């Protein structure tokens, strides 16, 4: 700051010489106090400079009072000190403060040209509140350290249980003072509304999909006849015919949507769209199942071995039956039949391994005059009058079986040698899953039997995988696997013909093997050792084979002289099996004996099928073309205990025991699967396996 020069008139003082020293001392003391108290905010350099100039002037003039007045005037002009009133002493008290006058500073051209540098810098951040987060990102720098600390804490908590070094102790925790925070907001707007909902509306909303399918024209759903077509609705087949195929069009599930879409369409197409809608078909299916459940309630209760509720309006009252012991017999409960299956011969039947109420039935027409395509129906106990799924096949169905690991997959063998796996879970027309039609190694003749079997991957048998096996009339036993969106196979065994059995010296038999293959008709895997299986041939021979040896048979059993139609291992006694043939006989074998233990024959008809009972080791069933036979070895080994003749003009073809009840299913040549209940069987309560072993041992000792 530049000092302002003040020009003034110096007045002579009349102060005596003797008083110069005292006046100087008083002035100097006053100046120092004035500098320290009143002008402490000024720079000491300017005050010191002013004081030194005043001191030099006093020494030159020799008049301290005049010098003091000059200094006071200069100091007042620079720092806006009010001039003291006239007559007042120039030496004012340091405690007296004067009123400041505002002095405007004149701006000069040099001041405008002066360059002033202004530096702006950011101040340090001040944190008023710092609360550490409870979670840390995995990408943070200290993430690994935090994870390590968490692992250490988890380890401490883990070893804390049962450790005597840890003691539970209560600790008082001081909580911070709660702070109430009030928020003011607008009150919510409330609207009262009401509607009427019925039970059916609630049911439809719960089962309906989240978004209805778009409505499309029936003409858009027309397509060429596919390789396999599945239909799930009874109403679509009976009432509505969209085109020449079984394709269905998706439609809206609501009448309002149909009306909004088809204002220009007449009432008949609207009715067709409603009947083809998925929701309408599902509701019809539920209603039909409810009605049939009430209709077949006594029969279904008897099938499941539940108490039968008698009809109060019935003429026959409970308790009117005779109390005397009745002989064993069968009672017909119902039959699975519809117009689709009527007139077709049943070739095979199989239960679903996960759902015991689902039955798959294969239909074929083996007569030369009947060339109907094959058909597969999946029947449910909830609806004996119409199948849940039905599949049209290009060729006659000869065998089928459900997978145990994938219960929705159904393997089907056909007369033309093709094997196809269908997915019965899919309700649309795209149920075709995979086929062997493009396989270069496929069977060239009818596939007479197909079977899913669990194969052991390790020696311990802990790891198993399910494989598909087949036997065909071309003399090959094949194992199938999925390859390049198709089925491919490897041959486990080729059934070569055996002729010219000769005996040499010492009783050694020699056989000559012909290169031609003999057709295989049936096979069955050992219930406990999945690597061993039996196969029946057209020659009447039964071979015991191993999956690890594809060249030689382990054993050959000779008794039948006609084609072997079926082979069945006993599920309760693993070393015993049955075989039936077109030579009218049934043979009971023990695996370690080359000759049969028992031979059964009741009629002069070819035996088509045999099955062991899953509950009783001594009971098995057989069907020939004329009757159903139930044998109980504990009761008789000469005659069957139950004989049920076939209907007039109908031949029995296939047999299957129910897995959880005392019922048996019989398929005939008219396309009906009849369910019979076994009644009044006097089965011993002791171990059935021991009884069977005793019967076999007694028969063996009698032959010796």
C-alpha positions as CSV (number, residue, x, y, z in Angstrom):
1,X,0.0,0.0,0.0
2,X,1.4,3.3,-1.0
3,X,1.3,6.1,1.5
4,X,-0.5,9.3,0.7
5,X,1.5,12.5,0.9
6,X,-0.2,15.2,2.9
7,X,0.9,18.8,2.7
8,X,0.3,21.0,5.6
9,X,1.4,24.2,7.3
10,X,3.9,23.9,10.1
11,X,3.1,26.3,13.0
12,X,5.8,27.5,15.3
13,X,5.5,26.4,18.8
14,X,6.3,28.4,21.9
15,X,7.2,25.5,24.1
16,X,10.3,26.3,26.2
17,X,13.6,24.5,25.6
18,X,13.5,22.8,29.0
19,X,10.3,21.0,28.2
20,X,11.5,19.4,24.9
21,X,12.7,16.2,26.6
22,X,9.5,15.6,28.5
23,X,7.3,16.4,25.5
24,X,9.3,14.0,23.4
25,X,9.0,11.3,25.9
26,X,5.3,11.7,26.2
27,X,4.8,11.8,22.4
28,X,6.9,8.7,21.9
29,X,5.0,6.8,24.5
30,X,1.7,7.9,23.0
31,X,2.8,6.8,19.5
32,X,3.8,3.4,20.7
33,X,0.4,2.7,22.5
34,X,-1.5,4.1,19.5
35,X,0.4,1.8,17.2
36,X,-0.1,-1.3,19.3
37,X,-3.8,-0.8,20.3
38,X,-5.6,1.2,17.6
39,X,-3.6,0.2,14.5
40,X,-2.6,-3.4,15.3
41,X,-4.2,-4.6,12.1
42,X,-1.9,-2.4,10.0
43,X,1.4,-3.6,8.8
44,X,4.2,-2.9,11.2
45,X,6.4,-1.9,8.3
46,X,4.3,1.1,7.4
47,X,3.9,2.3,11.0
48,X,7.6,1.9,11.5
49,X,8.4,3.9,8.3
50,X,6.0,6.7,9.4
51,X,7.4,6.8,12.9
52,X,11.0,7.0,11.6
53,X,10.1,9.9,9.3
54,X,8.4,11.8,12.1
55,X,11.4,11.3,14.4
56,X,13.8,12.7,11.8
57,X,11.5,15.7,11.3
58,X,11.4,16.4,15.1
59,X,15.1,16.3,15.3
60,X,15.5,18.7,12.4
61,X,12.9,21.2,13.6
62,X,13.5,20.9,17.3
63,X,9.8,21.4,18.0
64,X,8.2,18.1,19.3
65,X,4.7,19.5,19.5
66,X,4.7,20.7,15.9
67,X,6.3,17.4,14.7
68,X,3.6,15.5,16.7
69,X,0.9,17.4,15.0
70,X,2.4,16.8,11.6
71,X,2.7,13.1,12.2
72,X,-0.9,12.9,13.5
73,X,-2.2,14.7,10.4
74,X,-0.3,12.4,8.1
75,X,-1.5,9.3,10.0
76,X,-5.1,10.6,10.0
77,X,-5.1,11.2,6.3
78,X,-3.8,7.7,5.6
79,X,-6.1,5.7,8.0
80,X,-9.2,8.0,8.0
81,X,-8.8,9.2,11.7
82,X,-11.2,11.9,12.5
83,X,-9.5,15.2,13.4
84,X,-9.9,16.1,17.0
85,X,-12.2,19.1,17.8
86,X,-10.6,22.6,18.2
87,X,-9.2,23.2,21.6
88,X,-8.6,19.6,22.3
89,X,-5.1,18.4,23.3
90,X,-3.2,16.7,20.6
91,X,-2.3,13.9,22.9
92,X,-5.5,11.9,23.2
93,X,-6.0,9.0,25.5
94,X,-5.4,5.5,23.8
95,X,-8.9,4.3,25.0
96,X,-10.8,7.0,23.0
97,X,-11.9,5.8,19.6
98,X,-12.9,8.2,16.8
99,X,-15.6,7.8,14.2
100,X,-14.2,6.7,10.8
101,X,-14.9,8.7,7.7
102,X,-15.4,6.9,4.4
103,X,-12.8,8.0,1.8
104,X,-13.2,7.0,-1.8
105,X,-10.1,5.9,-3.6
106,X,-9.5,7.4,-7.0
107,X,-8.7,4.8,-9.7
108,X,-5.8,5.8,-11.9
109,X,-4.8,4.5,-15.3
110,X,-1.8,2.6,-13.8
111,X,-4.1,0.8,-11.4
112,X,-6.3,-0.3,-14.4
113,X,-3.3,-1.6,-16.3
114,X,-2.0,-3.5,-13.3
115,X,-2.2,-7.3,-13.8
116,X,-3.6,-9.2,-10.8
117,X,-3.2,-13.1,-10.7
118,X,-6.0,-15.0,-9.0
119,X,-5.4,-18.6,-8.2
120,X,-8.4,-20.9,-7.5
121,X,-7.8,-24.2,-5.8
122,X,-10.0,-27.0,-4.4
123,X,-10.3,-27.2,-0.7
124,X,-10.0,-30.5,1.2
125,X,-13.2,-32.7,1.4
126,X,-14.8,-32.7,4.8
127,X,-16.7,-35.9,5.8
128,X,-19.5,-35.3,8.1
129,X,-20.7,-39.0,8.3
130,X,-18.7,-42.1,7.4
131,X,-20.5,-45.5,7.8
132,X,-18.7,-48.6,6.4
133,X,-20.7,-50.8,4.0
134,X,-21.8,-54.3,5.0
135,X,-21.1,-55.8,1.5
136,X,-18.1,-55.5,-0.7
137,X,-18.0,-56.0,-4.5
138,X,-16.0,-59.0,-5.7
139,X,-14.0,-56.7,-7.9
140,X,-12.8,-54.5,-5.1
141,X,-9.2,-54.4,-4.1
142,X,-9.7,-55.8,-0.6
143,X,-12.2,-58.5,-1.7
144,X,-9.7,-61.3,-1.1
145,X,-8.8,-60.1,2.3
146,X,-12.5,-59.8,3.3
147,X,-13.2,-63.3,2.0
148,X,-10.4,-64.7,3.9
149,X,-11.6,-63.0,7.1
150,X,-15.1,-64.3,6.5
151,X,-13.7,-67.8,6.1
152,X,-11.8,-67.5,9.3
153,X,-15.0,-66.4,11.1
154,X,-17.0,-69.3,9.6
155,X,-14.3,-71.7,10.8
156,X,-14.4,-70.2,14.3
157,X,-18.2,-70.6,14.3
158,X,-17.9,-74.2,13.1
159,X,-15.4,-75.3,15.7
160,X,-17.3,-73.5,18.4
161,X,-19.9,-76.2,18.7
162,X,-19.0,-78.7,21.4
163,X,-15.8,-76.8,22.3
164,X,-15.2,-76.2,26.0
165,X,-13.1,-73.1,25.3
166,X,-16.3,-71.1,24.3
167,X,-18.6,-69.9,27.0
168,X,-21.9,-68.1,26.5
169,X,-22.0,-64.8,28.4
170,X,-24.5,-62.0,28.3
171,X,-23.2,-58.5,27.4
172,X,-25.1,-55.2,27.6
173,X,-25.0,-53.2,24.4
174,X,-25.5,-49.5,24.4
175,X,-27.7,-48.4,21.5
176,X,-27.6,-44.9,20.1
177,X,-30.4,-42.5,20.7
178,X,-33.3,-43.0,18.2
179,X,-34.0,-40.1,16.0
180,X,-37.6,-39.6,14.8
181,X,-37.9,-38.5,11.2
182,X,-41.3,-37.4,10.0
183,X,-42.3,-37.3,6.4
184,X,-45.4,-35.7,5.0
185,X,-47.1,-37.1,1.9
186,X,-50.4,-37.0,0.1
187,X,-53.0,-39.4,1.3
188,X,-53.6,-42.5,-1.0
189,X,-56.5,-42.4,-3.3
190,X,-58.9,-45.3,-2.6
191,X,-61.6,-46.6,-5.0
192,X,-64.2,-49.1,-4.0
193,X,-65.0,-51.8,-6.6
194,X,-66.8,-55.2,-6.6
195,X,-67.5,-58.1,-8.9
196,X,-69.2,-61.5,-8.8
197,X,-67.0,-64.6,-9.3
198,X,-68.2,-68.2,-9.5
199,X,-66.2,-71.3,-8.6
200,X,-65.7,-72.2,-12.2
201,X,-64.2,-68.7,-12.9
202,X,-61.7,-69.2,-10.2
203,X,-60.8,-72.7,-11.5
204,X,-60.4,-71.4,-15.0
205,X,-58.1,-68.6,-13.9
206,X,-55.9,-70.9,-11.9
207,X,-55.4,-73.5,-14.6
208,X,-55.3,-71.1,-17.6
209,X,-51.9,-70.1,-19.0
210,X,-50.5,-66.7,-18.5
211,X,-51.0,-65.7,-22.1
212,X,-53.7,-67.1,-24.4
213,X,-52.6,-68.4,-27.8
214,X,-53.4,-66.3,-30.8
215,X,-56.4,-67.2,-32.9
216,X,-55.6,-68.7,-36.3
217,X,-57.6,-69.9,-39.2
218,X,-58.3,-73.7,-39.5
219,X,-56.9,-73.5,-43.1
220,X,-53.5,-72.5,-41.6
221,X,-53.3,-75.8,-39.7
222,X,-53.6,-78.0,-42.7
223,X,-50.5,-80.0,-43.5
224,X,-49.4,-83.2,-45.2
225,X,-49.8,-86.4,-43.2
226,X,-46.8,-86.5,-41.0
227,X,-44.7,-89.5,-40.1
228,X,-46.3,-89.9,-36.7
229,X,-49.4,-88.0,-35.5
230,X,-50.5,-87.7,-31.9
231,X,-54.0,-86.6,-30.9
232,X,-55.0,-85.8,-27.3
233,X,-58.6,-84.8,-27.6
234,X,-61.6,-87.0,-27.9
235,X,-63.8,-84.2,-29.1
236,X,-61.4,-83.2,-31.9
237,X,-61.6,-86.7,-33.4
238,X,-65.3,-87.2,-33.0
239,X,-67.0,-83.8,-33.5
240,X,-64.8,-81.6,-35.6
241,X,-62.9,-82.3,-38.8
242,X,-60.6,-79.5,-39.8
243,X,-59.0,-81.2,-42.8
244,X,-57.9,-84.5,-44.1
245,X,-55.2,-84.8,-41.4
246,X,-55.2,-85.0,-37.6
247,X,-53.6,-81.6,-37.2
248,X,-55.3,-79.2,-34.9
249,X,-55.3,-75.4,-34.9
250,X,-54.7,-73.3,-31.8
251,X,-57.7,-71.1,-30.9
252,X,-58.6,-68.6,-28.3
253,X,-59.9,-69.9,-25.0
254,X,-62.5,-67.1,-24.5
255,X,-65.7,-66.6,-26.4
256,X,-65.2,-62.8,-26.4
257,X,-61.8,-63.2,-28.1
258,X,-63.4,-65.3,-30.8
259,X,-66.2,-62.9,-31.4
260,X,-63.7,-59.9,-31.5
261,X,-61.6,-61.8,-34.1
262,X,-64.4,-63.2,-36.3
263,X,-67.0,-60.6,-36.7
264,X,-67.2,-61.4,-40.4
265,X,-67.2,-65.2,-39.9
266,X,-70.4,-67.1,-39.4
267,X,-71.4,-69.0,-36.3
268,X,-70.2,-72.4,-37.4
269,X,-66.5,-71.6,-37.7
270,X,-66.7,-69.8,-34.4
271,X,-68.0,-72.9,-32.8
272,X,-65.3,-75.0,-34.4
273,X,-62.6,-72.6,-33.0
274,X,-64.1,-72.8,-29.5
275,X,-64.2,-76.6,-29.6
276,X,-60.6,-76.7,-30.9
277,X,-59.3,-74.4,-28.2
278,X,-56.9,-75.9,-25.7
279,X,-58.8,-74.7,-22.7
280,X,-62.1,-76.1,-24.0
281,X,-60.5,-79.5,-24.6
282,X,-58.9,-79.5,-21.1
283,X,-62.2,-78.6,-19.5
284,X,-63.9,-81.3,-21.4
285,X,-61.3,-83.8,-20.3
286,X,-61.7,-82.9,-16.7
287,X,-65.4,-83.1,-16.9
288,X,-65.3,-86.4,-18.7
289,X,-62.8,-87.9,-16.1
290,X,-65.2,-86.8,-13.3
291,X,-68.2,-88.4,-14.9
292,X,-66.3,-91.6,-15.7
293,X,-64.9,-91.7,-12.2
294,X,-68.4,-91.8,-10.8
295,X,-69.5,-94.3,-13.3
296,X,-66.5,-96.7,-12.8
297,X,-66.1,-96.1,-9.1
298,X,-67.0,-99.6,-7.9
299,X,-64.8,-101.2,-10.6
300,X,-61.8,-98.9,-9.9
301,X,-62.2,-99.5,-6.1
302,X,-62.1,-103.2,-6.7
303,X,-59.0,-102.8,-8.9
304,X,-57.2,-100.9,-6.2
305,X,-58.5,-103.3,-3.5
306,X,-60.5,-100.6,-1.8
307,X,-63.9,-101.0,-0.1
308,X,-66.6,-100.9,-2.7
309,X,-69.4,-98.4,-1.9
310,X,-72.7,-100.0,-2.8
311,X,-75.4,-98.1,-4.7
312,X,-78.4,-97.4,-2.4
313,X,-80.7,-97.8,-5.3
314,X,-79.3,-101.1,-6.3
315,X,-81.5,-104.2,-6.0
316,X,-78.7,-106.4,-4.8
317,X,-77.8,-105.6,-1.2
318,X,-74.4,-106.2,0.4
319,X,-74.2,-109.4,2.4
320,X,-76.4,-111.5,0.2
321,X,-73.5,-113.5,-1.2
322,X,-72.9,-117.0,0.1
323,X,-70.5,-117.3,3.0
324,X,-69.1,-120.6,1.8
325,X,-65.6,-120.7,0.4
326,X,-65.6,-120.0,-3.3
327,X,-63.1,-121.5,-5.8
328,X,-60.5,-119.3,-7.5
329,X,-61.9,-117.3,-10.3
330,X,-61.5,-114.1,-12.2
331,X,-64.0,-111.2,-12.4
332,X,-64.2,-108.9,-15.4
333,X,-63.9,-105.2,-14.4
334,X,-63.8,-103.3,-17.6
335,X,-62.1,-103.2,-21.0
336,X,-59.9,-100.5,-22.7
337,X,-61.5,-100.0,-26.1
338,X,-62.5,-97.3,-28.5
339,X,-63.4,-96.9,-32.2
340,X,-59.7,-96.2,-33.0
341,X,-58.5,-99.6,-31.7
342,X,-61.5,-101.7,-32.7
343,X,-60.7,-104.4,-35.2
344,X,-56.9,-104.2,-34.6
345,X,-54.9,-107.1,-33.0
346,X,-53.0,-106.3,-29.8
347,X,-49.3,-107.2,-30.2
348,X,-47.8,-105.9,-26.9
349,X,-48.5,-104.0,-23.7
350,X,-46.3,-102.2,-21.2
351,X,-46.8,-100.3,-17.9
352,X,-45.2,-97.0,-17.3
353,X,-42.4,-97.5,-14.8
354,X,-43.0,-94.2,-13.0
355,X,-46.8,-94.0,-13.3
356,X,-48.4,-97.4,-12.7
357,X,-51.8,-96.1,-13.9
358,X,-50.5,-95.4,-17.4
359,X,-50.6,-98.3,-19.9
360,X,-49.2,-98.4,-23.4
361,X,-50.7,-100.7,-25.9
362,X,-49.4,-101.5,-29.4
363,X,-51.9,-102.5,-32.2
364,X,-51.1,-104.3,-35.4
365,X,-52.8,-106.1,-38.3
366,X,-50.8,-109.2,-39.3
367,X,-53.3,-110.6,-41.8
368,X,-52.4,-110.2,-45.4
369,X,-55.8,-108.7,-46.2
370,X,-55.6,-106.0,-43.6
371,X,-53.1,-103.3,-44.2
372,X,-54.0,-100.8,-41.5
373,X,-51.1,-98.7,-40.3
374,X,-49.8,-99.2,-36.7
375,X,-51.3,-97.6,-33.7
376,X,-50.1,-96.9,-30.1
377,X,-52.5,-95.9,-27.4
378,X,-51.6,-94.7,-23.9
379,X,-54.5,-95.6,-21.6
380,X,-55.2,-94.2,-18.2
381,X,-57.3,-95.7,-15.4
382,X,-59.1,-92.5,-15.1
383,X,-60.7,-92.9,-18.6
384,X,-61.1,-96.5,-19.8
385,X,-63.2,-95.3,-22.8
386,X,-60.7,-93.1,-24.6
387,X,-56.8,-93.0,-24.6
388,X,-54.9,-90.1,-23.2
389,X,-52.5,-90.2,-26.1
390,X,-52.6,-92.1,-29.4
391,X,-49.9,-92.3,-32.1
392,X,-50.4,-93.3,-35.7
393,X,-47.4,-95.2,-37.1
394,X,-46.4,-96.0,-40.7
395,X,-46.1,-99.7,-40.0
396,X,-47.7,-102.3,-37.7
397,X,-46.5,-102.1,-34.1
398,X,-44.9,-105.3,-32.9
399,X,-43.4,-104.4,-29.5
400,X,-43.0,-101.4,-27.2
401,X,-41.6,-100.5,-23.8
402,X,-41.3,-97.5,-21.5
403,X,-38.0,-96.1,-20.3
404,X,-37.4,-96.1,-16.6
405,X,-34.9,-93.2,-16.5
406,X,-37.1,-91.0,-18.8
407,X,-40.7,-92.2,-18.2
408,X,-42.1,-90.0,-21.0
409,X,-40.0,-91.8,-23.7
410,X,-41.7,-94.8,-25.3
411,X,-39.7,-97.1,-27.6
412,X,-41.7,-98.7,-30.4
413,X,-40.6,-101.6,-32.7
414,X,-42.4,-102.0,-36.0
415,X,-43.0,-104.7,-38.6
416,X,-40.8,-103.0,-41.2
417,X,-37.8,-103.2,-38.8
418,X,-37.9,-99.5,-37.7
419,X,-37.4,-98.5,-34.1
420,X,-38.8,-95.1,-33.0
421,X,-38.7,-93.4,-29.7
422,X,-41.8,-91.2,-29.0
423,X,-42.3,-88.6,-26.3
424,X,-45.8,-89.1,-24.9
425,X,-45.4,-86.1,-22.7
426,X,-45.9,-83.7,-25.7
427,X,-49.6,-83.0,-26.3
428,X,-49.1,-81.7,-29.9
429,X,-48.4,-83.4,-33.2
430,X,-44.6,-83.3,-32.8
431,X,-44.3,-86.3,-30.5
432,X,-41.8,-88.0,-32.9
433,X,-38.6,-88.0,-31.0
434,X,-36.0,-90.1,-32.8
435,X,-36.0,-92.9,-35.3
436,X,-33.8,-95.6,-36.9
437,X,-35.3,-95.2,-40.3
438,X,-32.0,-93.6,-41.6
439,X,-29.7,-96.0,-39.8
440,X,-27.7,-98.2,-42.2
441,X,-27.6,-101.0,-39.6
442,X,-31.3,-101.1,-38.9
443,X,-33.3,-104.3,-38.7
444,X,-34.5,-105.6,-42.1
445,X,-37.3,-107.8,-40.6
446,X,-40.0,-107.3,-37.9
447,X,-38.7,-106.3,-34.5
448,X,-40.4,-108.9,-32.3
449,X,-39.4,-107.5,-28.9
450,X,-37.8,-104.3,-27.5
451,X,-36.6,-103.7,-24.0
452,X,-35.1,-100.9,-21.9
453,X,-32.5,-102.4,-19.4
454,X,-30.2,-100.9,-16.8
455,X,-26.6,-101.8,-17.6
456,X,-23.8,-101.7,-15.0
457,X,-20.8,-99.4,-15.9
458,X,-18.5,-100.6,-13.1
459,X,-17.6,-103.9,-11.5
460,X,-19.2,-102.8,-8.2
461,X,-22.5,-102.0,-10.0
462,X,-22.9,-98.6,-8.3
463,X,-23.0,-96.7,-11.7
464,X,-25.7,-97.8,-14.1
465,X,-27.0,-96.5,-17.5
466,X,-30.1,-97.4,-19.3
467,X,-29.8,-99.0,-22.7
468,X,-32.2,-100.1,-25.4
469,X,-32.1,-103.6,-26.8
470,X,-34.0,-105.3,-29.6
471,X,-34.4,-108.8,-31.2
472,X,-35.7,-109.1,-34.7
473,X,-36.6,-111.7,-37.3
474,X,-33.3,-111.0,-39.2
475,X,-31.4,-113.0,-36.5
476,X,-29.8,-110.1,-34.7
477,X,-29.8,-108.9,-31.1
478,X,-28.9,-105.2,-31.2
479,X,-28.0,-102.5,-28.7
480,X,-29.2,-99.0,-29.7
481,X,-27.8,-95.5,-28.9
482,X,-28.4,-92.0,-30.1
483,X,-26.0,-90.7,-32.8
484,X,-26.4,-87.6,-35.0
485,X,-30.0,-87.0,-34.2
486,X,-30.8,-90.6,-35.1
487,X,-30.5,-94.1,-33.7
488,X,-27.5,-96.4,-34.4
489,X,-26.8,-99.8,-33.1
490,X,-24.2,-102.5,-32.5
491,X,-24.9,-106.2,-32.6
492,X,-24.7,-108.1,-29.4
493,X,-25.3,-111.5,-30.9
494,X,-26.1,-113.1,-34.3
495,X,-28.3,-116.2,-34.0
496,X,-26.7,-118.7,-36.2
497,X,-28.5,-122.0,-37.0
498,X,-27.2,-125.2,-35.3
499,X,-27.6,-128.5,-37.1
500,X,-26.1,-132.0,-37.1
501,X,-25.6,-132.8,-33.4
502,X,-23.3,-135.8,-33.1
503,X,-21.9,-137.8,-30.2
504,X,-18.4,-139.0,-30.2
505,X,-16.7,-141.5,-28.0
506,X,-16.9,-140.5,-24.4
507,X,-20.3,-138.8,-24.7
508,X,-18.9,-135.5,-26.1
509,X,-21.4,-133.6,-28.4
510,X,-20.3,-131.8,-31.5
511,X,-22.4,-129.2,-33.3
512,X,-22.1,-127.9,-36.8
513,X,-22.9,-124.2,-37.2
514,X,-24.5,-122.9,-40.4
515,X,-23.8,-119.4,-41.5
516,X,-27.5,-118.6,-42.1
517,X,-29.2,-116.8,-39.2
518,X,-32.3,-117.9,-37.5
519,X,-35.0,-115.4,-36.5
520,X,-35.2,-114.3,-32.9
521,X,-38.7,-114.0,-31.4
522,X,-38.2,-113.0,-27.8
523,X,-35.6,-112.3,-25.1
524,X,-35.4,-111.4,-21.4
525,X,-32.6,-110.1,-19.2
526,X,-31.7,-111.6,-15.9
527,X,-33.4,-109.8,-13.0
528,X,-30.1,-109.4,-11.0
529,X,-27.3,-109.7,-13.6
530,X,-28.1,-107.4,-16.5
531,X,-25.2,-108.8,-18.6
532,X,-27.0,-112.2,-18.9
533,X,-30.0,-112.7,-21.1
534,X,-32.1,-115.4,-22.7
535,X,-33.3,-115.5,-26.3
536,X,-35.9,-117.7,-28.0
537,X,-35.6,-118.6,-31.6
538,X,-37.7,-119.8,-34.5
539,X,-36.1,-123.2,-34.3
540,X,-37.5,-123.8,-30.8
541,X,-34.1,-123.3,-29.0
542,X,-33.5,-121.2,-25.9
543,X,-30.0,-119.7,-25.7
544,X,-28.4,-118.1,-22.6
545,X,-26.1,-115.4,-23.7
546,X,-23.7,-112.7,-22.3
547,X,-23.3,-109.1,-23.3
548,X,-19.5,-109.5,-23.1
549,X,-19.4,-112.5,-25.6
550,X,-21.0,-111.9,-29.0
551,X,-19.7,-115.1,-30.6
552,X,-20.7,-118.0,-28.4
553,X,-23.8,-119.0,-26.4
554,X,-23.3,-119.7,-22.7
555,X,-25.9,-122.5,-22.7
556,X,-28.6,-123.8,-25.1
557,X,-31.8,-125.4,-23.8
558,X,-33.6,-127.8,-26.0
559,X,-37.1,-129.0,-25.5
560,X,-39.4,-127.1,-27.8
561,X,-39.7,-128.1,-31.4
562,X,-41.7,-125.1,-32.6
563,X,-41.0,-121.3,-32.4
564,X,-40.5,-120.0,-28.8
565,X,-43.0,-117.2,-28.4
566,X,-42.1,-115.8,-25.0
567,X,-39.4,-116.2,-22.3
568,X,-39.8,-114.8,-18.7
569,X,-37.3,-114.8,-15.8
570,X,-39.0,-115.2,-12.4
571,X,-38.7,-111.8,-10.6
572,X,-38.6,-113.5,-7.1
573,X,-36.5,-116.5,-7.9
574,X,-33.7,-115.4,-10.2
575,X,-32.5,-118.9,-11.4
576,X,-35.9,-120.0,-12.6
577,X,-37.5,-119.0,-16.0
578,X,-40.5,-120.0,-18.1
579,X,-40.8,-120.5,-21.9
580,X,-43.8,-121.0,-24.1
581,X,-44.0,-122.2,-27.7
582,X,-46.3,-122.9,-30.5
583,X,-46.0,-126.6,-29.7
584,X,-48.8,-126.1,-27.1
585,X,-46.5,-126.4,-24.1
586,X,-45.0,-124.3,-21.3
587,X,-41.7,-125.3,-19.9
588,X,-40.3,-124.4,-16.5
589,X,-36.4,-124.3,-16.4
590,X,-33.7,-123.9,-13.9
591,X,-30.7,-122.1,-15.3
592,X,-28.1,-124.7,-14.2
593,X,-30.1,-127.6,-15.7
594,X,-30.3,-128.3,-19.4
595,X,-33.6,-130.1,-19.2
596,X,-36.8,-128.5,-18.0
597,X,-38.1,-129.1,-14.5
598,X,-41.8,-129.1,-15.4
599,X,-43.8,-129.1,-18.6
600,X,-47.3,-127.8,-18.7
601,X,-50.0,-128.3,-21.4
602,X,-53.7,-127.9,-21.0
603,X,-55.0,-127.4,-24.5
604,X,-54.0,-128.2,-28.1
605,X,-53.4,-124.5,-28.9
606,X,-50.3,-122.4,-29.4
607,X,-49.3,-120.5,-26.3
608,X,-48.9,-116.9,-27.2
609,X,-47.7,-115.2,-24.0
610,X,-46.7,-116.0,-20.4
611,X,-46.0,-113.8,-17.4
612,X,-44.9,-114.3,-13.8
613,X,-47.0,-112.8,-11.0
614,X,-45.0,-109.9,-9.4
615,X,-46.4,-110.8,-5.9
616,X,-46.4,-114.6,-5.7
617,X,-43.4,-116.8,-6.8
618,X,-45.6,-119.9,-7.5
619,X,-48.2,-118.1,-9.7
620,X,-47.9,-117.4,-13.4
621,X,-50.4,-116.7,-16.2
622,X,-50.5,-117.8,-19.8
623,X,-52.8,-117.1,-22.8
624,X,-53.4,-119.1,-25.9
625,X,-55.7,-118.3,-28.7
626,X,-58.7,-119.7,-26.8
627,X,-58.4,-119.0,-23.1
628,X,-56.6,-117.4,-20.2
629,X,-54.9,-119.7,-17.7
630,X,-53.7,-118.9,-14.1
631,X,-51.4,-121.5,-12.7
632,X,-50.4,-122.0,-9.0
633,X,-47.6,-124.5,-8.6
634,X,-48.3,-124.8,-4.9
635,X,-51.9,-125.9,-5.6
636,X,-51.4,-128.1,-8.8
637,X,-48.7,-128.7,-11.4
638,X,-51.1,-130.6,-13.7
639,X,-54.0,-128.2,-14.3
640,X,-54.4,-124.4,-14.0
641,X,-56.5,-123.2,-11.1
642,X,-58.3,-120.6,-13.2
643,X,-59.5,-120.8,-16.8
644,X,-61.2,-117.9,-18.5
645,X,-62.3,-118.6,-22.1
646,X,-62.2,-116.0,-24.8
647,X,-65.2,-114.4,-26.3
648,X,-66.7,-115.9,-29.4
649,X,-64.7,-115.1,-32.5
650,X,-61.9,-113.4,-30.5
651,X,-58.4,-114.7,-29.9
652,X,-56.3,-113.8,-26.9
653,X,-52.9,-112.4,-27.9
654,X,-51.1,-110.7,-25.0
655,X,-50.9,-110.9,-21.2
656,X,-49.8,-108.5,-18.5
657,X,-50.0,-108.5,-14.7
658,X,-50.8,-105.4,-12.7
659,X,-47.8,-104.2,-10.7
660,X,-49.6,-103.2,-7.5
661,X,-52.9,-105.1,-7.5
662,X,-54.3,-108.6,-7.9
663,X,-55.4,-108.0,-11.5
664,X,-54.4,-109.3,-14.9
665,X,-54.8,-107.6,-18.3
666,X,-55.5,-109.6,-21.5
667,X,-55.3,-108.2,-25.0
668,X,-57.2,-109.8,-27.9
669,X,-57.5,-109.7,-31.6
670,X,-60.4,-107.3,-31.6
671,X,-58.4,-104.4,-30.0
672,X,-59.8,-104.8,-26.5
673,X,-57.7,-104.9,-23.3
674,X,-59.8,-106.6,-20.7
675,X,-59.0,-106.1,-17.0
676,X,-59.7,-109.2,-14.8
677,X,-59.5,-109.4,-11.0
678,X,-58.1,-112.5,-9.4
679,X,-60.3,-113.7,-6.6
680,X,-60.2,-116.4,-3.9
681,X,-56.6,-117.4,-4.5
682,X,-55.5,-119.6,-1.6
683,X,-51.9,-118.4,-1.6
684,X,-49.7,-119.6,1.4
685,X,-48.6,-116.9,3.8
686,X,-45.1,-118.4,4.1
687,X,-42.2,-117.5,1.8
688,X,-43.3,-118.1,-1.7
689,X,-39.6,-118.4,-2.9
690,X,-38.9,-121.3,-0.5
691,X,-42.1,-123.0,-1.6
692,X,-41.0,-122.8,-5.3
693,X,-37.5,-124.0,-4.5
694,X,-39.0,-126.9,-2.6
695,X,-41.3,-127.9,-5.5
696,X,-38.4,-127.7,-7.9
697,X,-36.1,-129.8,-5.7
698,X,-38.8,-132.4,-5.2
699,X,-39.4,-132.7,-8.9
700,X,-35.6,-133.1,-9.5
701,X,-35.3,-135.8,-6.9
702,X,-38.3,-137.6,-8.4
703,X,-36.7,-137.7,-11.8
704,X,-33.5,-139.0,-10.5
